[in-house]
Amino acid sequence: MPHRSTPTARPRPRSCLLDALHRHISAGHLDLAVSTLPLLARCGLRPPARSLSLLLRRCLLSRSLPLARLILLHLNLTGLKPFYPSITHLSNNLLYLFFALRLPDHARNLFDRMSRPNVFSYNAMLAGYARLAMPRAARRLFDRMTVRDVVSWNTLIIALARHDSPSEAVLFYSRLRRSPLGFNAHTFSGLLTACVRLEELRLVQQVHGQVMRVGFLSNLIISSSIVDAYSKCGCVSDAKRLFDEMPIRDVLAWTTLVNGYAKSGDLVNAHKLFDEMPEKNSVSWTALIGGSVLVVVSVLGASVASLKHGTQIHARILRTGFHPNAIVISSLIDMYSKCGNLAGGLRIFDLTGYSKRDVVVWNTMMSAVGQHGHGRATIQLFGMMIKVGTIPDSNTFVILLSACSHSGLVEEGLKCFKSMAKHGVVPKEEHYGDYFSSVCSILAN
């Protein structure tokens, strides 16, 4: 009797697709991993929640928001939405996603429904509130926490320091130092942010001393922050002394001190230090250009000398072949305008390609034209901006309304105010100021 061979077992589609998903995640091929999800759904298969959580986390870490959105869509379409709150690790990553998408209400709704939130869940909410400039919400949540770690404290300190509560940030730092939790380098990053905002020299000196005692002065970010804090307090000599003691200096450290000299009006030393920089970027150029602008607005009769400094910087940019980004372009336009050379600013604007004309560049040019008393030209620029598809922001309408008000263009100003809703901009206090100025002009006439 002939021997019958046993048929080879074929791999099931389920295991093939799941293996492919896990293989792509492990290899970091996030786009391929996400593209596997619809295939799994069509086969009626659900990958493990931990795999989806890991994939979502890696998309967030790589800032691949479009891929993260697709994972969220998959979760909703496959009926997993009701189960989010019971899967803590998945919910934590969804909290980060909702804040990245600027959907704090969605995050709060999910957080409130979580059956077992942990300290990571609270920290995700705190980080989200800090990111979206919601320090009061962060403080309320922090007060509710029964368990806190150093990350919780650091996140709240940063949230308060960055968003108009630097004094409160310093108080929370003091509370943390009295707790048994200890601190780390990130703690001082938040505290120094508060120091820069407060511009209190004695506080900066105290923090500098504490950083030296705990051995964090070798941290490049912290050292650069102390240099910045001294500069903001007007003690550029102390900033330079610390800068000279730094064993390693990156472009941020150099730029911080260049900015300190420039903001103090010492353009000679700003230029000298800038020339010594081994590497330059757009932020460095902006710091140097900004110094020329500051001298114009702070020193009476210095416009000619400052224009000379500004044109020298502009010429240097051209000679070095540096390709300026929108920030540098805006700074150059602003510099020429404030030095009284509007034509120079317009020339830079005209030579800038449309791809680099973001809303900041348009706003800067419109502001310059408006400040020189050309209200109608400002409105024409706004029309060009809309025509090429650039979306205006709140500052755009502040500039427009101010230009109309100062040029006596009452009806045009009212039309601009009424058009804000069409462009998705909600009127704020500064908009109403110029709006009512125009209304009063009509009543007076």
C-alpha positions, 0 to 999 in steps of 0.5 A: 500500500503506497505511503500517503504523505501528510499534507503540509499545514498552511498558515492561517490568514489570522496568524499571517496578518497578525505576524505582519502587524507585529513585524512591522511595529518591531521594525519601525515601519509604522505606515506598513503596520497601520496599512495592515489594520484595514485588512484585519478588519475585513477579515473580522480580526482584532489585534491585541489591545496592547499591540494597538497601544504600542503602535499608537505610542510609536506614532505619537513619538515619531509625530506621525499624527496622520497615522495616529488618526488612522489608528483612532479611526480603526478603533472606532470602526471596529467597535472598540470605543466603548472599551477604551476606559477599561484598557488603561495603557491604550487610554493613556496613549489616546489621551496624548493623541487627543491633546496632540489633535487639540481636543482637550474635551475629548481627552477629559471625557475619556479620562473621566470614564477611565475605570483605573486611571494611574499616575501616567494617566494623570501625567498625560492630562497634565502634559496636555494642559501644559501644551495647550496653555491651560495652567488653571485646568492643570492646577485643578487636576494636580490638586485632585491627585492622590499619588504624584511623581516627579514628572507630575510636579515638573509638568505643573511647574512648566505649565505655570512657568510658561503661561503667566504664573511664574511666581506660582511655579517657583512656589511649587518648586519650593514645595517639591524640594521639601517633599521626599520625591527629590528632583531631576534636571527637568525640574530646573528647566521649568524653574529657569523658565519661571526665572526668565519670565520674572527677570529677578536677578537674586532668584536667578543667582539662587537657582544658579547656586543650587544647580552648581551644588547638585551637579547639573551645571554640565547639562547644556540646556540648563546652563544655556537657560541660566545664561538666558536668565542672566541676560534677561536680567540685564547682567550680560557680563555674568551670562558671558562669564558662565558661557566661558565656563561651559565646556561644551556649547551648542548653537543654542548656547551661542545664540542665547548670548548673541541675543543677550548682547543684541537685546541690551543694545551692545551690537558690537559684542553681538556681532563679534560673538556671532562671527566666532560662532562655529555654526549658525542657524535661522534663530542666530540670524534672527537674534542679530537682526532683532538687536538692530530693531531693538536699538531703533525703538529704544534709542532716539536718533539711532535709526541711521546707525541701526539701518547700517547694522541691519543692512550689513547683516542682510549683506552677510546673509547674502554673501554666506549663501544662507537661505533664510526661513520665514522668521528671518525674512520677517525680521529683516522686513521689520528691521527695514520698516522700523529704520524708516526704509519701507522700500527695503522691506517691500523689496525683500517681500517681493523677492520672497517666494510664495512658498516662504510667505507664511501668515507671519511674513504677510502680517509683518509686511502688512504691519509695516505698510500700515505703520507707515500710514498706507491703510489702503495698501494694507487692505490690498496686501490682505486681498493678495494674501487671501487670493494665494490661499494663506489663512489669516489669523487673529493678528492679521485682523488686529493689523488690518483694523489698526491700519484702517483706523489710523488711516481714517478708513472707517467703512473698510475697517467695519467690513474687515471686522465683519469678515472675521467670522468668514475666516474663522477668527473670533473677535477679541478685546484688541479687535473691538478696540479698533472696531469701536474707534471706527464706530465713534468716527462715524458717529462723530461725522 
